[in-house]
Amino acid sequence: MEKKSKRNTNEGMKWAVLATVLIFGLVAVIVVVMNQQETPVVETAQTDITGQPTLGESDAPVTVVEFGDFKCPSCKAWGEMIYPQLVEDFVNTGEVEFAYINVFFHGNESILGALAAESVLEHSPEAYWDFHKALFAAQPVVDHDAAWITPEKVLEVASALPAIDQSQLQGDIEQVAQQEALETDEALVEEAGVSQTPTIVINGKTLEDPFDYDAIKALIEQELAGEE
Ligand code: CA
């Protein structure tokens, strides 16, 4: 009787240990899965940002690319809500180089806005980001679907920035002088599989939610840790 009882206790202990191991294993799996869910990303290729407008150190360990559209309300919102924090936390510290690539999902107005921006980038690169910001700021808050990116509007926005040569910009718009740059952007959009704007790609990893700053931060920190 005594022996039997002892064996039962041992059996019980074995089951208790096994159950504990299983529970810890399950918890570990859940933790890993939950951590993965914190930064949902889609792996793409590193985007070639040669010739694109950039902000920050060119040798920064992490590259953040925004695929954006001057006609897109979400891109304007991203520029106001997320971009300033990103610049403060990571671009100004030299950890991130930021680049912007044009998307033309809204047709002719997207193309005109991009063309004007590429002209400014080519002839007055020091004024590029001011023009970029000013053009987004000119986007109507209420009826953004109505046509607003016109040659007149673009020149009006540029007129507030003395570094921009107005007649150069006007001529470039009329002659579609930066067509090659637009074609480069279009090819990069296709290559990266961009289907919505803004799309944010961090070292070749596309974020599912561009407005989730915690996810952006976590992914950048993960990439920075990988560089060490
Ligand atoms: Ca471009």
Boltz pocket constraint, residues with backbone or C-beta under 6 A from the ligand:
constraints:
  - pocket:
      binder: B
      contacts: [[A, 51], [A, 52], [A, 53], [A, 100], [A, 101], [A, 102], [A, 118], [A, 181], [A, 182], [A, 185]]
      max_distance: 6.0
